[in-house]
Each structure stands twice: as C-alpha cells, then as structure tokens.
Amino acid sequence: MNQSGHKARFGTGESYLMRPLYYLTFPLVMTAGTAWAEDLPANTDGASDTEIEIATGADYSVGDYGAPDDTRVWSIPLDLKVRSGRVRLQASLPYVFVNGPGQVVGGVIVPTPGGVTTSRSGIGDLNLSGGYTLVKEDGGVPMIELGGAVKLPTAKTTIGTGKADFTASASVYKSLGSTVMLFGTVGYSWLGSPAQYALKNGVMASGGLNLRPDDSQNYGVSLAWREPVAAGYAGQAVVSPYMTYRINKHFGITLYGMAGLNDASPRAGGGLRLSLFQ
C-alpha cells in the first residue's frame, strides 16, 4: 500500500528532540543533535508550501561526567526554522549558563583540566543546519534526507571551544501505518580543537519511535550516541522521551526529559519549547 496518505500526518508539531546531535546547544540531548534523528518531515509529498517557525524555551542538564562534582547547564535558545518543499534550513543561538568543572566540547560535556568548579554565562555558539529530502516515502521505500551543519564559535572560550565544527548526516523515516513512524540518523562530525583539548572527529547516531494519534500530537522516545570527543573520555549516550502538542495553527509546545546511559553522559535533564508558526 502506498504510504502517501499517511506521510502528511507527521507534518506539524515537530519535536525538537528529534534533531541531529550537532544541532544541540546542551549535552547530547535529542534533538536531534540531535538527537537527538532529524525533525519529523513537514510535508513528504514534495509540496512547495513554506512554513516558518520561531521558537524559544529552556533546556537543562546535570551530570558529573567522571568529575568529582556535577556540572549544570541551562540554555535559553532562540531558534528559527524554514521549510519549503524538500528543503529545510535551521538556525539556533542560545544564551548559556554553566556551573561546574565541565565544558561544552563538540556538543557534549567533558571535565576541564584541573577540575575547577566555576560559574559562567553568555551567548553560546551559533548553530546552522539544513537538509534536503533526497527520497520521498512511497510504499516500502522510506524517506531519506541528507543534512549538514556548522557550529560557528560565537561563544566565549569559557563556554565553547572557540573553534568551528562541521557535520554531515543522513536520516531515514519509515511510517508504520497511519500513526507510527520509525526514524534514525547517522552522521560524522569534524571538531575544531582548542589549545587544551586534542578533539577527535567521530561518528554519531540516533533513532527512535514516534506515535502521532492525531494531527496535533506527537509522543515518542529517542536514543542518541556519540563516539568519544577526545582520548581518555568515554562516548556519550542518552535516552529521551518527549511529547509535542500543536495548540492551533500558529502555536505549539514541546516537552522532553532525558537520562544518561553511562557515567560520561548527563545524569538527567529536560526542557521545553514554545513555537510560533507562520
């Protein structure tokens, strides 16, 4: 059976959890960074309608990441997304609060040399990303999107690395009937190394399941993993349940939680997004 009648049902109320890991401004949370598969496709039948989304909210994570003390990260982002037909463009600029001995490196938290606990805040790194729907879902053929992203070093070095990062990715979406979708992303990131870290390029992957009972709601869970960003550190992995609700044509809300699956990951976290659609 051709799935084209189902695909448009996954077009609104998209989850910020389902983003590539590179897009995130907090530790390894799906988007999904990110993660966190890409956003659920807005219109996989190739229509040319354009939708603009502006969003803000708050993200929080806490973990020790192998250090004696916890590092807590708050992030207040300003997000912009434009989707037109097969093309998706996104930008995000956060204001970040960090307390603890950890630093955001390659989209994840690692303990700083010496393990000194400090508090700092400021504008974070600017994340730019985009994607192109290469294959539309049709019967047994899943939707495939190719994507890329760049992190520009707009944050001061006490918050970011002061270097640019680049990522390439491929995402797959497959409808199972009219209300369930499987999604997954695999990508590779190239990290700019600051003076205190010799960062390692590496593979990242994420995937999950999304349930959409009607046009206004999404519920699901995602799992994200990334190779270690530097020698001597473990790779990070988190699981994130989420929900989204499209209040009306112009407003939506996303809520999520997260839990780390090893000591190198955030112990817990969560957040929300408030979205305005045009």
N, C-alpha and C positions, 0 to 999 in steps of 0.2 A: 504493500500500500504506500502511495506517495505521502510523505510527511508534510507537504507544503501547507496543509490545512492546520497543522499544529504549530509550525515554527513561529508564526507571528505572536502566539500566545506568550512567548518568552521575551517580548519586546519592551516591556516597561517595568518600572520599579527595580531596576538592575541593582545588584548587590556590589557594594564597594569591597566586600570580602573577596570576590572573585576577580582578582587583579593579579598581574604578574608581580613577583616579589620585588623586582627592581623599581616598581612604581611607588612602593610604600615609603612613608616617612616615619615609621615606627618599626620595631624589630620583627621582621619575618611574619607579619600578620597578613592573612589573605583578604590579597587582595587577593591585589591579587590577584605586587609584589610578588600578589600579588601575587595569593597569592595565591599565595594568595593568588587558577585559570583566569582568563580574561572576563570582562563583563559579559553577561548573557547577551547574545546578539539582539540588536534592536529591531532589525527587520531583515530576516534572512531570505526573503523573496526578491531582494535586489531593488526594492522601491527607492525612488530618489528623494523621498521626503527627508527634510533636515530637521533634527531636534538638537536644541542647545540646553545643556544642564549646568547650572551653577550650584555648588554645594559647599557647606561648611559643617563643622561639628567638633568632636573631640575624640582623641584616641589615648589610651593609657596602657602601659605595660610595666611589669615589675619582675625582676629575677636577679639572681646573684651571678649567673654566667661563669661560675667557677671561682669568683672572688669571695672574700670573707663577708662583704657587705652587699646589700641589694643596690641595684640601680633602677630608679624610677624614671619613666619617660612619659611626659604629657605632650601631645601635639594638637594644635588647633589649625586645621588646614583651610585653604581656600582652593577649591577645585573648579575646573572648567572642562567640560567635555562637549565636543561637537561630533555628531554622527550624521552622515549623509550617504544613503545607499550603502555601498560596500566599504566606505572609508570611515575610520574612527580616529579622532585626534583628541588628546587629553593633556592637561597641564595641572600641576599642583604645587603650591607654595605654602609651607606650614610655618607656624610660629611654634618653637620647640622649647620645652622646659626639661632639663636633665638634672637629676640629683643622684650622685653615687660615683663609684670608681669606674664605671663603664663609659664607652664612647660608641657612637653610631659609626660603623665602618662597613661599607658595602651593603648597607641596608639592614645590618644586624648589629647587635651589641657585643663588644668584646671588652674585657678588663683593660684599663690603661696601665702602662708600665709603672710599677711602684704602688698601684692600688690605692691612690689617694682619693678620698671622697670629696667631691666638690659640687657646688650648685652653679648652674649656668643656664642662660636662656637667650633666645634671639631668633632671627629669621633662619629657617632651615634651608636645605638645598632645593633648588627648582628642579622638578621632575617633568620631563616632556616625553610623551609616548604616542604611538599611533599604531594602527593596524589596517590591514586590507583583507577582506573576505575573498580568499582565492577560490574556494569551492563552496557552493550553497548546498545545504542539506536537501537530499532528494532520494526518497525511498530508503535503501540501505546505506547510502553514501552520507557520511557525516559532514557537517560544516567544518571547514578548515580556514583559520585566519593566520596570516603571517604578521608579526609585530616587531617593533623595535622601540628602544627608549634610550634617553640620555639623561644623566643626572648632572646638572650644572652646579659648580661649587659656589653657591651664593651664601652658604652658612660660614660663620667664623670657625676657625680650626678647633676651637674647644667643643664644638658641636658636630661638625663634619670633618672630612679629611682634607678639604681644600683642593681636591682633585676631581676631575670628571670621571664618570663611569658610563659604560655603554653595554647594552644588552640586545640580543636578538632572540626571538622566540617563535614558536608555532603552537597554536591552540586548536583543539578539536572539541566539537559539541555534537552530541547524538541524542535525539529525542527518543524516549521510550513511551509511546502512546502520546496522549494529549497533555499530560500534566507532569511528566517526569523527564528530566534531562541529565545526562552524564556529561561532565566537562573535564578537560585536562590540558595542561600546558607544560612544555619542556623548553628550556632556554639556556643560554650561555652568556655569562657576564664577564666583561673586561674591566677590572678595577684599577683606578689610579692610586698609586702607593704614596702616602705621606712619609715624612722622614722617619717616624717612629715605628712604622709597620712595613713589612715586605708582603703586600697583599697578593693573594693567589686568584687568578681567573678560575671560573668554575661553573659547573652545571647546577641548575635549579629545576625543580619540578613541582607541580601541584595538580590537584584533581579533587573531584567530589561529585556530589549528587544534589540536584535542585528539584524541589517539589513546588509546582505552581497550581494551586487549586482553582484559581480564577485570575482574571486579568489584573487584579490589584495586589496580589500577594505572592511572595516567594519565601520558602523555607528550605534550609539545606545545611550541609556540612562540607567543609573543605579541609584538605590536608596538604601541607606545604613542607618542602625540604630543600636545603641548600648545602652544597659542599663547603668545607671549612674555608674561611676567607683568609686564613694565614696559618703558617706552620705552628704546630703546638696547640691549636684550637680544634674543637670538635665541630662537625656540621650541626646545623640547627634544624629542628622540626617542630611544627605546631599543628594542632587541630583546632578548627574554628567553626562552631555552629553560628548561624545567622538567620535573620528574617528581614524582609523588606515589605513596606506597605505603601502603595500609591494612593494617597488620600483623595486626590482628584486629578484632573488633567494637568495641573500646574505644580502640585506639591507631593513630595514623597519623603519617607523616613526609612533609615536602615539601622538596625541594632545588631551587635555581634558580641561574642565572647571568644576567648581563646585560652588554650592551655598548652604548655610546652611538654614535649615527649622525652627530653633529656636535660641534663644539667646545663648544657650550653644554650638552652632556649629560654625565653621568658617563662616564668612560672605561671603567670596568669595575666589577663588583660581583657580589654573590651573597648567598646566605643559606640558612637552613633554618627549618622549623617542626616542632615536636613537638606533636601534638594528642591530647587526651583527649576521647572522645565518651561521652555519657550518653544 
